[in-house]
Amino acid sequence: MKEYLQSIGLITGNELEVEFENSKVRMLKDVETGVIFMDHEPPIDYSRIESLSYWGTASLEEARKKTILDDKRRFEQFRSFIVGKDVLDFGCGNGGFLTLCKPWANKLFGHEIQQDAAEALRRDGLNINGIDGEYDTITMFHVLEHLTNPLEKMVELKSHLRTGGQIIIEIPSARDFLLFFLELPEFKAHTFTSEYHTVLYTEETLRKLVEMAGFKNVSIEGLQRYSINNHLHWLKEKKPGGMRGWDFLLSPMLKLEYAKTMQRLGFCDTLICIAEK
């Protein structure tokens, strides 16, 4: 990825440091831009994964239970881009977001490269196909960070948007508080080996990529998906799960204020980009 990211100007390559390394993966960080990237070919080809282990469970119902909070949040957050629109969810995963959109969109399509997952979604009544056609809205939720050709894919997706249509991108941030500020080794191991992120972007480099692909009116903001209970759980237990088991630490006001603090400091775990063709 180093040569590719240099060729499109997302890293300088002048000063690289090892962000994380174990027997499975080696991640480098470009000191000047803050981009973190895989220093080899991705060890997993998601299109070749067999069975529904892709979702971490063999049950579509159980898979959707794991993502229901994000699916609901995304539908409410982007409702105006969904209602009455022709929508493509690129990399639609277990289809939970599509299911929520189905009664509201004019036309609704999902794209999924893992064939067993795609067949399961078709059996559930969802329209899963390629990316042919034109759309008013294209969504990409936690997909871009896995692509080895992000610029070319963004250009391709733009060609399938109608003039004035929007693309919505949600990705993990390279400036996540646990990763960038606390530099927690256990969190790094989880982040870089659980899903094999190919590239983690900063706000500046995500904007540069989207604009290079020819999009305009680019808006990017930070979102804190996981609150202080999750961060404290990581510090004490050195493993994920705090957002479920430590909810007793939260109040609605604390959750809101903590999210605002992470956003103000630039340490949000997630970036959301909305851009127009």
TIBAKOL-356161 format. One line per 3 residues: number of its first residue (from 1); their letters; for each residue z, x, y of C-alpha. Coordinates in pm, whole numbers, always signed. Each point is the difference from the previous one (the first is absolute). Example, Ala and Ser with C-alpha at 12.3 -4.5 7.8 and 13.67 -1.06 7.14 Angstrom:
<rs>
1) AS) +780:+1230:-450; -66:+137:+344 $
</rs>
This chain:
<rs>
1) MKE) +0:+0:+0; +55:+293:+235; -369:+68:+54 $
4) YLQ) -81:-369:+36; +276:-69:+252; -102:+309:+198 $
7) SIG) -364:-110:-1; +87:-334:+163; +253:+154:+237 $
10) LIT) +320:-161:-128; +165:+337:-63; -51:+343:+152 $
13) GNE) +104:+203:-303; +130:+272:+231; +355:-29:-129 $
16) LEV) +79:-173:-328; +336:-27:-171; +99:-128:-340 $
19) EFE) +157:-343:+50; +71:-60:-369; -90:+154:-333 $
22) NSK) +85:-63:-363; -184:+15:-332; -204:-311:+85 $
25) VRM) -93:+28:+365; -23:+241:+294; +8:-145:+351 $
28) LKD) -80:+200:+314; +77:-83:+362; -219:+93:+293 $
31) VET) +259:+116:+253; -215:-76:+305; -101:-357:-88 $
34) GVI) +284:-101:-233; -238:-125:-270; +130:+42:-356 $
37) FMD) -261:+28:-273; -51:+75:-368; -112:+355:-69 $
40) HEP) -205:-94:-308; -191:-288:-150; +209:-315:-53 $
43) PID) +155:+9:-349; -66:-373:-49; -327:-193:+12 $
46) YSR) +128:-351:+67; -326:-155:-119; +62:+140:-349 $
49) IES) +357:-118:-44; +13:-238:-295; +214:-311:-40 $
52) LSY) +218:-157:+269; +233:+302:+8; -185:+48:+328 $
55) WGT) +248:-251:+145; +304:+140:-180; +20:-315:-212 $
58) ASL) -221:-193:-239; +78:-327:+177; -188:-115:+310 $
61) EEA) +298:-217:+94; +243:+292:-21; -237:+227:+193 $
64) RKK) -16:-251:+286; +377:-34:+12; +14:+370:+91 $
67) TIL) -237:-41:+296; +81:-353:+120; +190:+111:+312 $
70) DDK) -284:+224:+118; -260:-261:-94; +178:-268:+204 $
73) RRF) +59:+234:+293; -367:+103:+7; -123:-359:-15 $
76) EQF) +224:-104:+289; -76:+314:+201; -377:-31:-36 $
79) RSF) -34:-379:-29; -234:-20:+300; -243:+236:-174 $
82) IVG) +6:-214:-317; -13:-369:+94; -357:-129:-9 $
85) KDV) -141:+350:-54; -206:+171:-269; +242:+261:-133 $
88) LDF) -23:+300:-234; +318:+166:-128; -119:+347:-99 $
91) GCG) +225:+139:-275; +170:-333:-60; +252:+116:-263 $
94) NGG) +171:-292:-173; -162:-256:+230; +323:-131:+148 $
97) FLT) -132:+19:+356; -326:-169:-102; +191:-285:-162 $
100) LCK) +185:-70:+325; -325:+15:+199; -200:-220:-238 $
103) PWA) +83:-339:+157; -71:+128:+351; -304:+228:-6 $
106) NKL) -354:-135:+21; -119:+238:-271; +223:+248:-180 $
109) FGH) -90:+303:-210; +190:+285:-157; -119:+342:-107 $
112) EIQ) +182:+182:-281; -124:+310:-185; +233:-27:-300 $
115) QDA) -194:-224:-234; +284:-147:-208; +178:-96:+321 $
118) AEA) -320:-148:+144; -53:-213:-311; +359:-127:+13 $
121) LRR) -51:-102:+364; -324:-180:-84; +180:-193:-274 $
124) DGL) +253:-98:+266; -277:-160:+203; -62:+272:+260 $
127) NIN) -346:+115:+104; -4:+372:-88; -327:+180:+58 $
130) GID) -161:+294:+172; -8:+36:+376; -346:-149:+50 $
133) GEY) -40:-256:+277; +133:-33:+354; +355:-83:+101 $
136) DTI) +199:-90:+309; +306:+191:-124; +49:+286:-244 $
139) TMF) +352:+98:-102; +110:+328:-162; +366:+9:-96 $
142) HVL) +115:+340:-127; -347:+101:-113; -129:+250:+258 $
145) EHL) +254:+267:-95; -148:+14:-353; -362:+55:+104 $
148) TNP) -166:+340:-29; -287:-108:+229; +180:-205:+268 $
151) LEK) -257:+43:+279; -295:-102:-214; +191:-298:-142 $
154) MVE) +100:-115:+348; -363:+19:+114; -106:-199:-307 $
157) LKS) +260:-270:+60; -101:-22:+366; -354:-79:-110 $
160) HLR) +137:-310:-177; +178:-134:+308; -166:-243:+235 $
163) TGG) -24:+108:+362; +340:-60:+155; +167:-7:-341 $
166) QII) +322:+192:-68; +127:+240:-259; +375:+8:-66 $
169) IEI) +143:+315:-155; +355:+55:-119; +104:+343:-127 $
172) PSA) +313:+211:-52; +70:+237:+290; +21:+377:-15 $
175) RDF) +290:-29:+247; +220:-217:-222; +366:+63:+95 $
178) LLF) +100:+107:-353; -303:+223:-31; -49:+150:+346 $
181) FLE) +351:+8:+151; +241:+14:-294; -249:+186:-226 $
184) LPE) +176:-143:-304; -127:+181:-313; +58:-298:-229 $
187) FKA) -192:-230:+233; -286:+249:+15; -13:+13:-379 $
190) HTF) -8:-381:-16; -261:-34:+275; -239:+263:-127 $
193) TSE) +19:-62:-375; +52:-376:-33; -333:-103:+149 $
196) YHT) -181:+331:+57; -80:-44:+368; -307:+208:+79 $
199) VLY) +54:+7:+378; +286:-110:+223; -111:-57:+360 $
202) TEE) +175:+10:+334; -70:-262:+266; -226:+245:+186 $
205) TLR) -207:+98:-303; -34:-358:-122; -134:-97:+342 $
208) KLV) -243:+292:-8; -129:-97:-345; -52:-366:+94 $
211) EMA) -178:+89:+323; -221:+255:-178; -108:-281:-233 $
214) GFK) -127:-188:+306; +271:-259:+52; +113:-98:+349 $
217) NVS) +307:-160:+161; +223:+191:-241; +364:-107:+2 $
220) IEG) +265:+184:-205; +371:-71:-24; +286:+109:-220 $
223) LQR) +173:-235:-242; +331:+68:-173; -25:-173:-338 $
226) YSI) +328:+136:-137; +324:-24:+195; +318:+203:+32 $
229) NNH) +132:-117:-339; -293:+174:-168; +49:+319:+202 $
232) LHW) +371:+14:-78; -70:-64:-367; -244:+291:-7 $
235) LKE) +256:+230:+164; +276:-93:-247; -183:-77:-325 $
238) KKP) -316:+212:+51; -221:-276:-141; -178:-321:+105 $
241) GGM) +141:-350:-26; +236:-29:+294; -198:-276:+167 $
244) RGW) +93:-225:-296; +346:+115:-104; +153:+77:+337 $
247) DFL) -93:-311:+195; +369:-61:+72; -25:+272:+267 $
250) LSP) -255:-196:+201; +9:-271:+260; -315:-142:+162 $
253) MLK) +94:+164:+331; +66:+341:-157; -328:-13:-189 $
256) LEY) -191:-85:+317; +171:+263:+214; -41:+271:-264 $
259) AKT) -371:-78:-26; -31:+19:+379; +176:+337:-1 $
262) MQR) -230:+144:-264; -299:-128:+196; +127:+147:+328 $
265) LGF) +63:+339:-161; -336:+0:-182; +163:+17:-345 $
268) CDT) -129:-325:-149; -93:+8:-369; -321:-199:+55 $
271) LIC) -298:-4:+237; -207:-309:+71; -342:+29:+158 $
274) IAE) -222:-285:+123; -348:+92:+117; -317:-184:+91 $
277) K) -364:+48:-87 $
</rs>
